[in-house]
């Protein structure tokens, strides 16, 4: 996928997953992730992939860990100029 921060052939790439404010705590992250996984299965992909960060505007890894995702790689990269 052009412009993607990494390559994961055969996987759906989640660019952004963001639930904020009053919407938090209502199961919306779960619903969004479930929809992505269902769509990936429908397209016969291997799964879904997402870049996380605890330092910048990306979603943190906790939300994916909580839903059974596993970390397959890490990188010490500064994502901001």
C-alpha positions as CSV (number, residue, x, y, z in Angstrom):
1,X,0.0,0.0,0.0
2,X,1.6,3.3,-1.1
3,X,2.5,5.6,1.8
4,X,2.1,2.9,4.4
5,X,4.7,2.9,7.2
6,X,5.3,-0.8,6.8
7,X,4.6,-3.7,4.5
8,X,2.4,-6.6,5.5
9,X,1.5,-8.5,2.4
10,X,-1.8,-10.3,2.7
11,X,-2.9,-8.3,5.7
12,X,-5.4,-5.5,6.0
13,X,-3.7,-2.4,7.3
14,X,-5.5,-0.3,9.9
15,X,-4.2,3.2,9.5
16,X,-6.1,4.8,12.4
17,X,-8.4,3.6,15.2
18,X,-9.5,6.4,17.3
19,X,-12.3,6.6,19.9
20,X,-12.3,9.8,22.0
21,X,-14.3,11.7,24.6
22,X,-17.8,10.6,25.6
23,X,-17.5,7.7,23.1
24,X,-14.9,5.9,25.2
25,X,-15.9,2.9,27.3
26,X,-18.9,2.0,25.1
27,X,-17.3,-0.9,23.2
28,X,-16.7,1.1,20.0
29,X,-13.0,0.0,19.7
30,X,-14.1,-3.6,20.0
31,X,-16.8,-3.0,17.3
32,X,-14.3,-1.3,15.0
33,X,-11.7,-4.1,15.4
34,X,-14.3,-6.8,15.0
35,X,-15.5,-5.2,11.7
36,X,-11.9,-5.0,10.4
37,X,-11.2,-8.6,11.3
38,X,-14.6,-9.7,9.7
39,X,-13.8,-7.7,6.5
40,X,-10.3,-9.2,6.3
41,X,-11.7,-12.7,6.6
42,X,-14.3,-11.8,3.9
43,X,-11.5,-10.7,1.6
44,X,-9.6,-14.0,2.5
45,X,-6.7,-12.0,4.0
46,X,-4.3,-13.4,6.6
47,X,-5.4,-10.9,9.2
48,X,-5.0,-7.2,10.1
49,X,-2.0,-5.2,11.0
50,X,-1.5,-1.8,12.7
51,X,1.3,0.5,13.9
52,X,0.9,1.6,17.5
53,X,2.7,4.1,19.7
54,X,2.5,5.2,23.3
55,X,4.2,8.6,22.4
56,X,2.3,10.1,19.5
57,X,-1.2,10.3,18.1
58,X,-1.4,6.7,17.1
59,X,-3.4,4.2,19.2
60,X,-1.5,2.5,22.0
61,X,-0.7,-1.2,21.9
62,X,-3.0,-2.0,24.9
63,X,-6.2,-1.8,22.9
64,X,-4.9,-4.5,20.5
65,X,-3.4,-6.6,23.3
66,X,-6.8,-6.5,25.1
67,X,-8.4,-8.0,21.9
68,X,-6.0,-10.8,21.4
69,X,-3.7,-9.3,18.9
70,X,0.0,-10.0,19.2
71,X,3.1,-7.8,18.6
72,X,5.2,-9.3,15.8
73,X,7.8,-6.6,15.5
74,X,9.0,-3.4,17.1
75,X,11.1,-0.4,16.0
76,X,12.7,2.5,17.8
77,X,11.7,5.1,15.4
78,X,10.8,8.8,15.9
79,X,7.6,9.2,13.9
80,X,7.6,13.0,14.2
81,X,10.0,15.2,12.4
